[in-house]
Amino acid sequence: MGEPRRRLHWAAEIKRTYDDPESRAVGTESVTTGGDDNDTGNDDVLKENPHVKFYANRRGYVRTKFSGTELRADYRVLPYVSKKDAPAETAKSFVVEDGNPVLNPA
């Protein structure tokens, strides 16, 4: 049997030099994958990956709002996806200013 699928929901900065946390950010990314899970092990992920600014071991989605000067991203998480009507909550919010690809806490 293979390894269990890891559930995740994250926001990260894409660095010019991946293994240099002080390297200039050249973009941002967001990832979400499926399944019910819990938030265990988040601190380890963040310590090992300084370019990751938010990580939740829970299913979620990103709600975005664009203006002429910025993008606001609200990282919404759900306690489960295996049944209907899961309550969603905002776990973290970021603003990305036009021309500056850095995740700023909102």
LUMKOL-432852 format. One record per atom (N, C-alpha, C, CB): x, z, y; residue number from 1; atom name. Coordinates in steps of 0.2 Angstrom, whole numbers, plus 5000, padded with zeros to 4 digits. Atoms other than C-alpha are relative to their C-alpha. Glycine has a CB too. Layout:
N
((X,Z,Y),NUM,'CA')
...
! end
This chain:
106
((5004,5000,4994),1,'N')
((5000,5000,5000),1,'CA')
((5004,5000,5006),1,'C')
((4995,5006,5000),1,'CB')
((4996,5000,4993),2,'N')
((5006,4996,5018),2,'CA')
((4999,5006,5004),2,'C')
((4998,4994,5004),2,'CB')
((5000,4995,4996),3,'N')
((5008,5008,5032),3,'CA')
((4993,5000,5003),3,'C')
((5005,5000,5006),3,'CB')
((5007,5000,4997),4,'N')
((4991,5014,5040),4,'CA')
((5001,4996,5007),4,'C')
((4997,5007,5001),4,'CB')
((5000,5003,4993),5,'N')
((4986,5004,5056),5,'CA')
((5000,5005,5005),5,'C')
((4994,4995,5000),5,'CB')
((5000,4995,4994),6,'N')
((4990,5013,5072),6,'CA')
((4995,4998,5005),6,'C')
((5007,5000,5003),6,'CB')
((5005,5001,4995),7,'N')
((4976,5015,5084),7,'CA')
((5004,5001,5007),7,'C')
((4994,5004,4999),7,'CB')
((4997,4998,4994),8,'N')
((4982,5014,5102),8,'CA')
((4996,4997,5006),8,'C')
((5007,4997,5000),8,'CB')
((5003,5002,4994),9,'N')
((4977,5011,5120),9,'CA')
((5005,5002,5005),9,'C')
((4993,5003,5002),9,'CB')
((4994,4998,4996),10,'N')
((4991,5010,5133),10,'CA')
((5001,4995,5006),10,'C')
((5006,4999,4996),10,'CB')
((4998,5004,4994),11,'N')
((4997,5004,5150),11,'CA')
((5008,5001,5000),11,'C')
((4996,5003,5006),11,'CB')
((4993,5000,5000),12,'N')
((5015,4999,5152),12,'CA')
((5003,4996,5006),12,'C')
((5004,4999,4993),12,'CB')
((4997,5005,4996),13,'N')
((5027,4991,5164),13,'CA')
((5005,4996,4996),13,'C')
((5004,5004,5006),13,'CB')
((4995,5005,5004),14,'N')
((5037,4976,5158),14,'CA')
((5006,5000,5005),14,'C')
((4997,4993,4999),14,'CB')
((4994,5000,4996),15,'N')
((5055,4979,5164),15,'CA')
((5005,4994,4999),15,'C')
((5004,5007,4997),15,'CB')
((4995,5005,5000),16,'N')
((5068,4966,5168),16,'CA')
((5005,5001,4994),16,'C')
((5004,4999,5006),16,'CB')
((4996,4998,5006),17,'N')
((5079,4975,5155),17,'CA')
((4997,5005,4996),17,'C')
((5008,5002,5002),17,'CB')
((5004,4995,5003),18,'N')
((5069,4983,5142),18,'CA')
((5003,5007,4998),18,'C')
((4998,4997,4993),18,'CB')
((4997,4993,5001),19,'N')
((5081,4997,5137),19,'CA')
((5003,5003,5005),19,'C')
((5005,4999,4994),19,'CB')
((4998,4996,4994),20,'N')
((5085,5002,5155),20,'CA')
((4994,5002,5004),20,'C')
((5005,4995,5004),20,'CB')
((5006,4997,4997),21,'N')
((5071,5013,5161),21,'CA')
((5000,4999,5008),21,'C')
((4999,5007,4999),21,'CB')
((4999,5001,4993),22,'N')
((5078,5011,5179),22,'CA')
((5000,4992,5002),22,'C')
((5007,5003,5002),22,'CB')
((5000,5007,4998),23,'N')
((5077,4992,5178),23,'CA')
((4993,4998,5004),23,'C')
((5000,4996,4993),23,'CB')
((5006,5002,4996),24,'N')
((5065,4983,5190),24,'CA')
((4994,4998,4996),24,'C')
((5002,4995,5005),24,'CB')
((5006,5002,5004),25,'N')
((5047,4981,5184),25,'CA')
((4999,4992,5002),25,'C')
((4994,5004,5002),25,'CB')
((5002,5007,4998),26,'N')
((5042,4962,5183),26,'CA')
((4993,4999,4998),26,'C')
((5005,4996,4996),26,'CB')
((5007,5001,5002),27,'N')
((5025,4964,5176),27,'CA')
((4997,5007,4997),27,'C')
((4999,4994,4996),27,'CB')
((5003,4994,5004),28,'N')
((5012,4976,5168),28,'CA')
((4996,4997,4994),28,'C')
((4995,5004,5005),28,'CB')
((5004,5003,5006),29,'N')
((5003,4975,5152),29,'CA')
((4995,5006,4998),29,'C')
((5004,4998,4994),29,'CB')
((5005,4995,5003),30,'N')
((4988,4984,5143),30,'CA')
((4998,4997,4993),30,'C')
((4994,5000,5005),30,'CB')
((5002,5001,5007),31,'N')
((4984,4985,5125),31,'CA')
((4995,5004,4997),31,'C')
((5007,5000,4995),31,'CB')
((5004,4995,5003),32,'N')
((4970,4992,5115),32,'CA')
((4999,4997,4993),32,'C')
((4993,5000,5004),32,'CB')
((5001,5002,5007),33,'N')
((4967,4991,5096),33,'CA')
((4994,5004,4997),33,'C')
((5006,5000,4995),33,'CB')
((5007,4997,5002),34,'N')
((4952,4997,5085),34,'CA')
((5001,5006,4995),34,'C')
((4997,4995,4997),34,'CB')
((5001,4995,5004),35,'N')
((4946,5011,5075),35,'CA')
((5000,5007,5003),35,'C')
((5006,5000,4995),35,'CB')
((5000,4993,4998),36,'N')
((4942,5030,5076),36,'CA')
((5007,5003,4999),36,'C')
((4994,5003,4997),36,'CB')
((4994,4997,5001),37,'N')
((4956,5041,5079),37,'CA')
((5000,5006,5005),37,'C')
((5007,4996,5001),37,'CB')
((4999,4995,4995),38,'N')
((4963,5056,5089),38,'CA')
((5006,4999,5004),38,'C')
((5000,5007,4996),38,'CB')
((4994,5001,4995),39,'N')
((4976,5059,5103),39,'CA')
((5006,5004,4997),39,'C')
((4997,5003,5006),39,'CB')
((4994,4997,5002),40,'N')
((4989,5067,5092),40,'CA')
((5006,4995,5001),40,'C')
((5000,5002,4993),40,'CB')
((4994,5003,4999),41,'N')
((5007,5062,5095),41,'CA')
((5002,4996,5006),41,'C')
((5001,4995,4994),41,'CB')
((4999,5004,4994),42,'N')
((5005,5055,5112),42,'CA')
((5007,5002,5004),42,'C')
((4995,5001,5005),42,'CB')
((4994,4998,4996),43,'N')
((5020,5065,5120),43,'CA')
((5006,4997,4997),43,'C')
((5001,5008,5000),43,'CB')
((4994,5003,5003),44,'N')
((5032,5058,5107),44,'CA')
((5001,4993,5002),44,'C')
((5000,5001,4992),44,'CB')
((5000,5007,4998),45,'N')
((5027,5040,5111),45,'CA')
((5002,4999,5007),45,'C')
((4993,4997,4999),45,'CB')
((4998,5000,4993),46,'N')
((5029,5043,5130),46,'CA')
((5007,5002,5001),46,'C')
((4996,5004,5004),46,'CB')
((4993,4998,4999),47,'N')
((5046,5051,5128),47,'CA')
((5005,4995,4997),47,'C')
((5002,5007,4996),47,'CB')
((4996,5005,5003),48,'N')
((5053,5037,5117),48,'CA')
((4999,4993,5004),48,'C')
((4998,4999,4993),48,'CB')
((5001,5007,4997),49,'N')
((5046,5023,5128),49,'CA')
((4998,5002,5008),49,'C')
((4994,4997,4997),49,'CB')
((5001,4999,4993),50,'N')
((5048,5027,5147),50,'CA')
((4997,4995,5004),50,'C')
((5007,5002,5003),50,'CB')
((5003,5005,4997),51,'N')
((5041,5011,5152),51,'CA')
((4992,5000,4999),51,'C')
((5002,4993,4998),51,'CB')
((5007,4999,5001),52,'N')
((5024,5016,5145),52,'CA')
((4998,5006,5004),52,'C')
((4999,5002,4992),52,'CB')
((5003,4996,4995),53,'N')
((5014,5025,5158),53,'CA')
((4994,5004,4998),53,'C')
((4999,4997,5007),53,'CB')
((5006,4997,5003),54,'N')
((4998,5029,5148),54,'CA')
((5000,4998,4993),54,'C')
((4994,4998,5004),54,'CB')
((5000,5001,5008),55,'N')
((4996,5031,5129),55,'CA')
((4994,5004,4998),55,'C')
((5006,5001,4997),55,'CB')
((5005,4996,5003),56,'N')
((4980,5037,5120),56,'CA')
((4999,4997,4993),56,'C')
((4993,5000,5004),56,'CB')
((5001,5002,5007),57,'N')
((4978,5036,5101),57,'CA')
((4993,5000,4999),57,'C')
((5004,5005,4995),57,'CB')
((5007,5001,5000),58,'N')
((4960,5032,5104),58,'CA')
((4998,4993,5002),58,'C')
((4996,5005,5004),58,'CB')
((5003,5007,4998),59,'N')
((4950,5016,5105),59,'CA')
((4998,5001,5007),59,'C')
((4994,4998,4996),59,'CB')
((5002,5000,4993),60,'N')
((4946,5011,5123),60,'CA')
((5000,4993,5003),60,'C')
((5004,5004,5004),60,'CB')
((5000,5007,4996),61,'N')
((4945,4997,5136),61,'CA')
((5002,5002,5007),61,'C')
((4993,4997,5000),61,'CB')
((4997,4999,4993),62,'N')
((4951,4994,5153),62,'CA')
((4994,4997,5005),62,'C')
((5007,4996,5001),62,'CB')
((5004,5002,4995),63,'N')
((4939,4993,5168),63,'CA')
((5004,4998,5006),63,'C')
((4994,5005,5001),63,'CB')
((4996,5002,4994),64,'N')
((4946,4983,5182),64,'CA')
((4996,4998,5006),64,'C')
((5005,4994,4998),64,'CB')
((5003,5002,4994),65,'N')
((4942,4980,5200),65,'CA')
((5006,4997,5004),65,'C')
((4997,5006,5004),65,'CB')
((4995,5004,4996),66,'N')
((4951,4967,5211),66,'CA')
((4998,5000,5007),66,'C')
((5001,4993,4997),66,'CB')
((5001,5001,4993),67,'N')
((4953,4966,5229),67,'CA')
((5005,4995,5003),67,'C')
((5000,5007,5004),67,'CB')
((4995,5005,4997),68,'N')
((4963,4955,5241),68,'CA')
((5007,5003,5000),68,'C')
((4998,4999,5007),68,'CB')
((4993,4997,5000),69,'N')
((4978,4968,5240),69,'CA')
((5002,5004,4994),69,'C')
((5000,5004,5006),69,'CB')
((4998,4996,5006),70,'N')
((4977,4977,5223),70,'CA')
((4995,4999,4995),70,'C')
((5000,5007,5002),70,'CB')
((5004,4999,5006),71,'N')
((4971,4979,5206),71,'CA')
((4999,5007,4998),71,'C')
((5003,4995,4994),71,'CB')
((5001,4993,5003),72,'N')
((4963,4995,5200),72,'CA')
((4998,5000,4993),72,'C')
((4995,5004,5004),72,'CB')
((5001,5000,5008),73,'N')
((4963,4998,5181),73,'CA')
((4998,5007,4998),73,'C')
((5006,4998,4996),73,'CB')
((5002,4993,5003),74,'N')
((4953,5013,5174),74,'CA')
((5000,4999,4992),74,'C')
((4993,5001,5003),74,'CB')
((4999,5000,5007),75,'N')
((4958,5016,5156),75,'CA')
((4995,5005,4997),75,'C')
((5007,5003,4998),75,'CB')
((5006,4997,5003),76,'N')
((4942,5021,5147),76,'CA')
((5001,5002,4993),76,'C')
((4993,4997,5001),76,'CB')
((4999,4998,5007),77,'N')
((4942,5030,5130),77,'CA')
((4994,5002,4997),77,'C')
((5006,5006,4999),77,'CB')
((5006,4998,5004),78,'N')
((4929,5033,5117),78,'CA')
((5002,5005,4994),78,'C')
((4997,4994,4997),78,'CB')
((4998,4996,5006),79,'N')
((4929,5047,5104),79,'CA')
((4999,4997,4993),79,'C')
((4996,5007,5000),79,'CB')
((5001,5004,5006),80,'N')
((4923,5035,5091),80,'CA')
((4997,4993,5001),80,'C')
((4995,5004,4995),80,'CB')
((5003,5007,4999),81,'N')
((4918,5017,5088),81,'CA')
((4996,4998,4994),81,'C')
((5005,4995,5001),81,'CB')
((5003,5001,5006),82,'N')
((4911,5019,5071),82,'CA')
((4992,5001,5000),82,'C')
((5003,5004,4994),82,'CB')
((5007,4999,4999),83,'N')
((4893,5023,5077),83,'CA')
((4998,4999,5007),83,'C')
((4998,5007,4997),83,'CB')
((5003,5001,4993),84,'N')
((4882,5019,5092),84,'CA')
((5001,5005,5005),84,'C')
((4993,4997,4999),84,'CB')
((5001,4995,4994),85,'N')
((4882,5027,5109),85,'CA')
((5005,5005,5001),85,'C')
((4993,5003,4999),85,'CB')
((4995,4996,4999),86,'N')
((4899,5034,5110),86,'CA')
((5001,5001,5008),86,'C')
((5007,4997,4997),86,'CB')
((4999,4999,4993),87,'N')
((4902,5042,5127),87,'CA')
((5007,4998,5002),87,'C')
((4999,5008,5002),87,'CB')
((4993,5002,4998),88,'N')
((4916,5034,5137),88,'CA')
((5002,5004,5006),88,'C')
((4999,4992,5003),88,'CB')
((4997,4996,4994),89,'N')
((4927,5043,5150),89,'CA')
((5006,4997,5002),89,'C')
((5001,5008,4998),89,'CB')
((4994,5003,4997),90,'N')
((4941,5038,5161),90,'CA')
((5005,5005,4999),90,'C')
((4999,4999,5008),90,'CB')
((4994,4996,5002),91,'N')
((4957,5045,5154),91,'CA')
((5006,4999,5005),91,'C')
((5003,4998,4993),91,'CB')
((4994,5001,4996),92,'N')
((4969,5038,5167),92,'CA')
((4998,4993,5005),92,'C')
((5007,4999,4997),92,'CB')
((5001,5006,4996),93,'N')
((4968,5026,5182),93,'CA')
((5007,4998,5004),93,'C')
((4994,5001,5005),93,'CB')
((4995,5003,4997),94,'N')
((4981,5015,5190),94,'CA')
((4998,4995,5005),94,'C')
((5005,4997,4995),94,'CB')
((5001,5005,4995),95,'N')
((4983,5004,5205),95,'CA')
((5007,4996,5000),95,'C')
((4999,5002,5008),95,'CB')
((4995,5005,5000),96,'N')
((4994,4988,5205),96,'CA')
((5000,4996,5007),96,'C')
((5001,4996,4994),96,'CB')
((5000,5003,4993),97,'N')
((4998,4982,5223),97,'CA')
((5002,4993,4999),97,'C')
((5004,5004,5005),97,'CB')
((4998,5007,5000),98,'N')
((4999,4963,5226),98,'CA')
((5007,5000,5002),98,'C')
((4996,4997,5005),98,'CB')
((4993,5001,4999),99,'N')
((5017,4958,5224),99,'CA')
((5005,5005,4998),99,'C')
((5001,4999,5008),99,'CB')
((4996,4995,5002),100,'N')
((5023,4974,5217),100,'CA')
((4998,5002,4993),100,'C')
((5000,5006,5005),100,'CB')
((5002,4999,5007),101,'N')
((5021,4975,5198),101,'CA')
((5002,5007,4997),101,'C')
((5002,4994,4995),101,'CB')
((4998,4993,5002),102,'N')
((5022,4994,5196),102,'CA')
((4993,5003,4999),102,'C')
((5004,5004,5005),102,'CB')
((5006,4997,5001),103,'N')
((5008,5005,5189),103,'CA')
((5001,5007,5004),103,'C')
((4999,5002,4992),103,'CB')
((5001,4994,4995),104,'N')
((5004,5018,5203),104,'CA')
((4994,5004,4998),104,'C')
((5000,4998,5007),104,'CB')
((5006,4996,5001),105,'N')
((4993,5033,5198),105,'CA')
((4995,4999,5005),105,'C')
((5002,5007,4998),105,'CB')
((5006,5001,4995),106,'N')
((4976,5031,5207),106,'CA')
((4998,5007,5001),106,'C')
((4995,4996,4997),106,'CB')
! end
